[in-house]
Amino acid sequence: MKLKLFISQLEKKDLSQLPHLKEQSECVENIVNFEKYIEKIKFLQEAFDSRFNDFSEEEDRMLAFINPFSLSEHNILKMPSNMQMELIELKANSVLKMKFDELSSVSSASEVIGFWRLLPREHFPEMRNLPRVMPASSELRTDASSHFP
């Protein structure tokens, strides 16, 4: 958002948010090349958008991992098709819901992984793999892999 603001202001030759550039522009011999700065900030914005797009694509999987019972119907339908039915069945399972509710409100990764280990493999094969395929830290993936035979 800030980068877009900078671009917009530079296009208007407004340097109010860029005090050092404003100071340079006030020097008689220094003429500011606004287009140069606009292009550089646009490139930076594109790089951020590209980098963080990976996170937004995995947001539903992260939500499912953290609390599968909180997923809306809309979020479930956005999940990979091989997980959708299992998520619906998981949400309908009151025993597993109670087990999940027993976790502390600020659960550690190992507590959450412990819940996923409770899922019967024959009923939830894809959901049991969820901790393994999460784009989280390598520490969490290593922890998950060691808990799932």
C-alpha positions in Angstrom: 0.0 0.0 0.0 2.8 2.4 0.9 4.6 1.7 -2.4 1.4 2.5 -4.3 1.2 5.7 -2.4 4.8 6.6 -3.2 4.1 5.9 -6.9 1.0 8.0 -6.9 2.7 10.9 -5.2 5.7 10.8 -7.5 3.5 10.8 -10.5 2.1 14.1 -9.1 5.6 15.3 -8.3 4.6 15.3 -4.6 7.6 14.6 -2.4 5.9 15.0 1.0 6.5 11.4 1.9 10.1 11.3 0.6 12.0 14.0 2.6 15.5 13.0 1.3 14.4 13.2 -2.3 12.6 16.5 -1.6 15.8 17.9 -0.1 17.8 16.8 -3.2 15.2 18.3 -5.5 15.5 21.6 -3.8 19.1 21.9 -4.8 19.3 24.1 -7.9 21.7 21.8 -9.8 19.8 18.6 -9.0 16.8 17.9 -11.2 14.8 14.9 -10.0 14.1 12.2 -12.6 10.6 11.2 -11.3 10.2 8.4 -13.9 13.4 6.7 -12.7 12.0 6.5 -9.1 8.5 5.5 -10.3 9.9 2.6 -12.3 12.1 1.4 -9.4 9.3 1.5 -7.0 7.0 -0.3 -9.5 9.6 -3.0 -9.9 9.8 -3.3 -6.1 6.0 -3.5 -5.9 5.9 -6.3 -8.5 8.6 -8.2 -6.7 6.6 -8.0 -3.4 3.4 -8.9 -5.1 5.0 -12.0 -6.7 6.7 -13.1 -3.5 3.7 -12.7 -1.3 1.2 -14.2 -3.8 2.6 -17.6 -2.8 1.4 -17.0 0.7 -2.1 -16.0 -0.2 -2.5 -19.1 -2.4 -1.7 -21.2 0.6 -3.8 -19.2 3.1 -6.8 -21.7 3.1 -4.5 -24.7 3.7 -2.9 -22.8 6.6 -6.3 -22.0 8.0 -7.3 -25.6 7.7 -4.2 -26.7 9.5 -4.6 -24.2 12.3 -8.4 -24.8 12.8 -10.2 -27.0 10.3 -13.5 -26.5 12.2 -13.5 -22.8 11.5 -13.4 -23.1 7.7 -16.4 -21.7 5.9 -18.2 -23.6 3.1 -16.6 -21.1 0.7 -13.1 -21.9 2.0 -13.6 -25.6 1.8 -14.7 -25.3 -1.8 -11.4 -23.5 -2.5 -9.4 -26.3 -1.1 -7.9 -29.1 -3.4 -10.7 -31.4 -4.4 -9.1 -34.4 -2.7 -9.5 -32.7 0.7 -13.0 -31.2 0.4 -15.0 -34.2 1.4 -12.6 -35.1 4.2 -12.9 -31.5 5.6 -16.7 -31.7 5.5 -16.6 -35.1 7.3 -14.1 -33.8 9.8 -16.3 -30.7 10.6 -19.3 -33.1 11.1 -17.4 -35.3 13.5 -18.3 -34.2 17.0 -15.8 -36.4 18.8 -12.9 -35.0 16.8 -14.3 -31.5 17.3 -14.2 -32.1 21.1 -10.6 -33.3 20.9 -9.7 -30.2 18.9 -11.4 -28.0 21.4 -9.3 -29.5 24.2 -6.2 -27.9 22.7 -5.1 -24.7 24.5 -6.1 -21.5 22.9 -2.5 -20.8 22.0 -1.5 -24.3 20.8 2.1 -25.2 20.0 2.9 -26.8 16.7 3.4 -30.1 18.4 -0.1 -29.9 20.0 -1.7 -29.2 16.6 0.3 -32.0 15.0 -0.9 -34.2 17.8 -4.5 -33.5 16.8 -3.8 -34.4 13.2 -2.3 -37.7 14.3 -5.6 -38.6 16.0 -7.4 -38.7 12.6 -8.0 -42.2 11.4 -5.9 -42.8 8.3 -8.7 -44.8 6.6 -11.1 -41.9 6.9 -8.8 -38.9 6.5 -5.8 -39.9 4.4 -5.5 -36.4 2.7 -6.0 -34.5 5.9 -3.4 -36.5 7.7 -0.9 -35.4 5.0 -1.8 -31.7 5.5 0.9 -31.0 8.1 3.5 -32.5 5.7 2.6 -30.3 2.8 2.2 -27.0 4.6 4.4 -24.2 3.3 5.4 -23.4 6.9 8.9 -23.3 8.3 11.2 -26.2 7.8 11.2 -26.8 11.5 7.4 -27.4 11.5 7.7 -29.7 8.5 10.5 -31.7 10.1 8.4 -31.9 13.3 5.4 -33.0 11.3 7.3 -35.6 9.4 8.8 -37.2 12.5 5.2 -37.6 14.0 3.6 -39.1 10.9 4.9 -42.6 9.9 
